[in-house]
Amino acid sequence: MNDSGLIILDEPTDGFSKEQLTHLRDVFAELACKQIILVSHERELEAFSDRVFRIVKEGSVSKILAG
């Protein structure tokens, strides 16, 4: 258990197979952490999420889109 209740992961799944991505849901459940912030390009992980934010770049400006 993480004492702070927060885990932040930046691209932790680089090179993962589909099976490994699916197993990640089990790993997150075992961690029993209150909040996990996950930065990823893997669309498959969106199904694990309560909330998804997308960052898009328009010209030289980055915008956050809440999903």
N, C-alpha and C positions, 0 to 999 in steps of 0.2 A: 504494500500500500504506500502510495506517495503521500507524505505528511502534509504537503502544501495543498493537495487536492487538485493540482493543475499539472498537466504534461503538455509540452509544446514540441511537435515533431515537424521538421522541415524536410520534405521529400524522403521519407524513410523507406519508401517502397521502390526505389530506383532499381530496376532489374528483376523485380519480383515476377513470378509466374502468376497465372490466374488462381491457381490453388493456394499459393502463398498469400495473395491478396484476400481471398476468402477466409483463410485461417486468421488473418489479422483481427477480424471481428471477435473471435474467441480470445485472442490475446488482450484486446481492450477490455473485454468483460472480466477477465481474470485480474486485471490491474485494479478494478473497482475504484477508479479515480472519478472524482466529481465532474471534472471538465478536462477534455482533451482537445487541443487545438492542433489541427493537422493541415499542413500546407502540402498540396499534391496536385499533379496534373492527371492523376488516375481517376477517371469518371466513375469507375466501379466503386470507389470508396464513398461516393455520395449517398449510396443506400445505407451506409452505417451512420449517417449524420442526422442530427436533429435540425441543423441549420447549415446552409451552404452560402458562402460569399464568393462571388467571382470578381476578379480584378481585370478590368479591360483598359487598354490604352487607346486614347483618342488623341491623335497628334502627339503632343508631348505631355499630356495630362493622363494620369491613372485615375480611374474611377472604380468605386466599390459598388457592386450590384448585389443586393440582398436577395436571396432566393427563398 
